[in-house]
Structures are given as structure tokens and as C-alpha cells.
């Protein structure tokens, strides 16, 4: 999810439902734009409107006109791939990674994904490949470290990051997930430089200190498939957590009727 300060609204995506959504807490209004491919992340554009990762494309989205314009294609030689999570760096570059389409949740052909950047001049840079499920990403407050999750590595990794060039190198693990935390998914950073990681199939968001590699807090949710998180609201004091319901049978859904919902965490 992403907070749109100008609109006072939360942006989120429904990947299998192929919809970009915008929810305004003030009015309670939920809007959705149907799209022609799985949409996996949304970013704010300086000139107005949004940029989305759509199938294997970066595309501009005009919300009012519900119009999509392709900016760039990736993974053209991999028709079974799609983008997954993406986020804009402090210099306005859109980092986003790909993965193979899942046979069922977290079951897929491995090593098919890559991490890309869409630069402000609309050129695309490929950082590396052999990714399983490209997922959560964010940058340290001093803009010197890039944090990244490839879900099936069960690790939160850090890279040295150069804000001038957008280059990343010197990959290392800062936290390995424990068994009950399950699969690391989306991620965001708070004003203290701590990382919040949504744990898919773990029903929780964990707060990590990337300096010490220690978990310092766990927030449990009433659903198992927590997918991502971001801060938002008037003073960014609320955390929004998204979840999924893909692959859940009737019995599971009857136990977790809120699966697929978005949760707000205060305090």
C-alpha cells in the first residue's frame, strides 16, 4: 500500500483481481480502476497521477480518465512472469522486481525474477536476476542503505546504496525469519529507521532493527496472509496492513472472514 498525501487516501492493489484501489478514510469512499493485467504496486508521479507495475510493464495511470499508458516492458523473454512489489527511492527512481506466476500461493518456478529500476528519464536498469519472489523494499533514513526481500530466501537483505547513481552492491542478510514468522513479504521503514515486515502465512508484522539484526516488536493480525504495510494518515501515525485470501478454502475463510482486508494499526 502507499499513502497519497495530496488526496488524503490509501492506495493499494488487488493483484489477482487486476484492480488499483484508492480508499479515502475521511469519506469512507473506495474507488477502483480495473486493469488488463495483474497490478502489483503503485507509485505517485510528480506531474500528477500514478505509475503502476502491470504484468511485466511499467505504466502511467491517469486515475480520473481510468487510462493506462505503457512506459516500458521488462522480461519480454519470460511470458510467465509478472511484476511484484515496487517502491520509489528518495531520488525518484521506481524500483520493482519480477517473479514467475504462481501455480498456487508461494509455489512457482524459481529463479525467474529480476530487480529493475525505472529511472526519471524513463530508461530501465536491471540490477540482478535469479530472484524467486521479488518483494518488500525500502531505504535507510540516511539514504545509504537499500533493504530488500526475496521472499523464498526467508531473509531481509541490505545493500550499499548510492543515491546519486541508484546503484546497489555489497548484499548481506540483516535478519533471517524464524519458522513461525513464515514468509517475508512487503516492508516499510519508520521514522526511527526500524523496518516493519509483513509475514505472509505468519499473520503478523514484525519490527526489526537493521543495525542489530534483532526483532524488537511483533504485531499480530486476525488473518494469516498479511502481505504488506505502510504508514499513512494525517501525520503518518497509522500503519496500514494489507492481506490476501488467495488459496484459502471455505473452512479457512470461515475462521478468518476478514482475510483479504486492510487493517489499520494505531499506537
C-alpha positions in Angstrom: 0.0 0.0 0.0 1.0 3.6 -0.4 -0.3 6.8 1.3 -1.3 9.6 -1.2 -0.9 12.7 0.9 -2.4 15.1 -1.6 -5.6 13.0 -1.8 -5.6 12.0 1.8 -6.1 8.5 0.6 -4.6 5.0 0.8 -3.6 3.4 -2.5 -3.4 -0.4 -2.7 -3.6 -3.1 -5.4 -5.6 -6.3 -5.8 -3.1 -8.4 -7.9 -5.3 -11.3 -8.9 -8.4 -9.1 -9.1 -6.4 -6.7 -11.5 -7.5 -3.6 -9.8 -5.8 -0.5 -8.4 -7.8 0.8 -5.4 -8.0 4.1 -3.5 -9.6 4.4 -0.2 -10.3 7.8 1.5 -10.7 7.4 5.3 -12.3 10.8 5.5 -15.3 10.0 3.3 -15.0 6.2 3.6 -15.1 6.1 -0.2 -13.4 3.2 -2.0 -12.6 3.7 -5.7 -11.2 1.1 -8.0 -9.7 1.1 -11.5 -10.0 -2.2 -13.4 -6.8 -3.0 -15.4 -5.8 -5.5 -18.1 -3.1 -7.4 -16.2 -2.1 -8.2 -12.6 -1.2 -4.9 -11.0 1.3 -5.3 -8.2 2.4 -1.8 -7.0 1.5 1.8 -7.4 3.7 4.9 -7.1 2.9 8.7 -7.1 4.0 10.7 -10.1 5.4 14.2 -9.6 3.4 15.5 -12.6 0.2 14.0 -11.1 -1.4 10.6 -11.5 0.3 7.4 -10.8 2.8 4.9 -12.2 2.0 1.2 -11.7 3.7 -2.1 -12.3 1.3 -4.0 -14.5 2.0 -7.5 -15.8 5.6 -7.0 -17.0 5.2 -3.3 -17.7 5.8 0.0 -16.0 2.7 2.1 -17.0 1.3 5.5 -16.3 -2.2 5.5 -14.8 -4.5 8.5 -15.2 -6.9 7.9 -12.4 -9.7 10.3 -13.5 -9.8 9.0 -17.0 -9.0 5.4 -16.0 -6.4 5.4 -18.7 -3.2 3.4 -18.9 -0.1 4.3 -21.0 2.8 1.8 -21.2 6.2 3.3 -20.3 8.5 0.3 -20.6 8.4 -3.6 -20.8 10.7 -6.0 -19.0 11.2 -9.8 -19.0 10.0 -10.0 -22.6 11.6 -13.4 -22.9 9.6 -14.7 -19.9 5.8 -14.7 -20.8 5.0 -16.4 -17.5 6.5 -13.6 -15.4 4.9 -10.6 -13.7 6.0 -7.7 -11.6 5.5 -8.0 -7.8 6.4 -5.3 -5.2 7.8 -1.9 -6.1 8.6 1.5 -4.5 10.2 4.8 -5.4 13.6 5.7 -4.0 14.5 9.1 -2.4 15.7 10.3 -5.8 12.5 9.4 -7.7 13.6 6.1 -9.2 11.0 3.4 -9.3 12.5 0.1 -8.1 10.4 -3.0 -8.8 11.0 -6.7 -9.2 9.5 -9.6 -11.0 8.7 -13.3 -10.4 7.1 -16.2 -12.2 3.3 -16.5 -11.9 2.4 -18.8 -9.0 0.9 -22.2 -9.5 -0.6 -21.6 -6.1 0.5 -19.2 -3.3 4.3 -19.3 -2.9 4.6 -22.3 -5.3 6.3 -21.3 -8.6 9.2 -21.8 -10.9 12.2 -20.5 -9.1 15.0 -18.1 -10.1 12.9 -16.5 -12.8 12.7 -12.9 -11.4 14.8 -9.8 -11.6 15.1 -6.4 -9.9 14.6 -3.4 -12.1 14.6 0.4 -11.8 12.5 2.8 -13.9 14.6 6.0 -13.9 13.1 9.5 -14.1 14.2 9.7 -17.8 12.1 6.6 -18.4 15.1 4.3 -19.0 15.1 0.9 -17.3 18.1 -0.5 -15.4 18.3 -4.2 -14.4 20.2 -4.8 -11.1 20.3 -8.6 -10.9 18.3 -11.7 -11.8 17.8 -15.2 -10.3 15.1 -13.9 -8.0 12.3 -16.2 -6.7 9.7 -13.7 -5.4 10.9 -10.1 -5.5 9.2 -8.4 -2.6 9.5 -5.7 0.1 11.9 -2.8 -0.4 12.8 0.5 1.3 15.8 2.8 2.0 17.5 3.8 5.2 16.9 7.3 6.6 20.4 8.4 5.6 19.8 7.1 2.1 23.0 4.9 2.2 21.3 1.5 2.5 18.8 -0.3 0.4 16.7 -3.0 2.1 15.2 -5.8 0.0 13.3 -9.1 0.4 13.4 -12.1 -2.0 10.6 -14.0 -0.1 11.8 -17.6 -0.5 15.3 -16.7 0.9 13.4 -16.1 4.2 15.8 -13.2 4.8 15.7 -9.4 4.9 18.8 -8.2 3.0 20.7 -4.9 2.9 22.8 -3.4 0.1 25.1 -0.3 0.0 23.1 2.3 -2.0 24.3 5.3 -3.9 21.6 8.0 -4.1 23.5 9.8 -6.9 23.5 6.8 -9.3 20.9 4.5 -7.9 23.5 1.7 -7.9 23.3 -1.1 -5.2 26.0 -3.5 -4.1 27.5 -5.5 -1.2 24.5 -7.6 -0.4 24.2 -9.1 3.1 21.5 -10.5 5.3 20.3 -8.4 8.3 17.6 -10.7 9.5 16.6 -14.4 9.0 13.0 -15.1 9.6 12.0 -17.7 12.3 9.8 -20.6 11.5 6.6 -19.2 13.0 7.2 -15.9 11.2 6.9 -17.8 7.9 7.5 -15.9 4.6 8.7 -12.3 4.5 6.5 -10.2 2.1 6.1 -6.4 1.9 8.1 -4.0 4.1 8.4 -0.3 5.1 10.7 1.8 7.3 9.6 4.1 10.2 10.9 7.4 11.4 13.4 5.7 13.8 15.0 3.7 10.9 13.4 0.4 12.0 11.9 -2.0 9.4 8.4 -3.4 9.5 8.0 -6.6 7.6 4.6 -8.3 6.8 4.8 -12.1 7.2 2.8 -14.0 4.7 1.2 -17.0 6.3 2.6 -15.7 9.6 -0.4 -13.4 10.5 1.9 -10.7 11.8 4.0 -7.7 11.1 7.4 -7.7 12.8 9.6 -4.7 13.6 13.3 -5.2 13.1 16.4 -3.2 14.0 18.6 -3.5 10.9 21.7 -2.4 12.9 21.5 -5.2 15.5 19.6 -7.8 13.3 17.1 -8.2 16.2 13.3 -8.4 16.2 12.0 -5.8 18.6 8.2 -6.0 18.2 5.5 -8.2 16.8 2.0 -7.1 15.9 -0.4 -10.0 15.3 -3.3 -9.6 12.9 -6.6 -11.6 12.8 -5.6 -13.1 9.4 -2.7 -15.4 8.3 -1.9 -13.9 4.9 -0.5 -10.5 5.8 1.1 -9.1 2.7 2.5 -5.6 3.1 2.4 -2.4 5.2 2.9 1.4 5.1 2.5 4.4 7.3 -0.2 7.0 6.5 -2.9 9.2 7.9 -2.7 12.9 8.7 0.6 12.8 10.5 1.7 9.3 9.3 0.9 7.9 12.7 -1.2 5.0 11.4 0.1 1.8 9.9 -1.9 0.2 7.2 -1.5 -3.6 6.7 -2.8 -5.4 3.6 -3.7 -9.1 3.5 -4.7 -11.8 0.9 -7.3 -14.5 0.7 -5.8 -16.4 -2.3 -5.6 -20.2 -1.8 -7.9 -20.2 1.2 -10.7 -22.8 1.2 -14.2 -22.2 2.7 -13.3 -23.6 6.1 -10.2 -21.4 6.4 -12.2 -18.3 5.2 -15.0 -19.1 7.8 -12.3 -18.9 10.5 -10.8 -15.8 9.0 -13.6 -13.8 7.4 -11.5 -10.6 7.3 -8.9 -12.3 5.1 -8.1 -10.0 2.1 -9.0 -6.9 4.1 -6.8 -3.9 5.0 -6.1 -3.3 8.7 -5.2 0.0 10.5 -2.8 -0.2 13.4 -2.6 2.7 15.9 0.0 3.4 18.6 
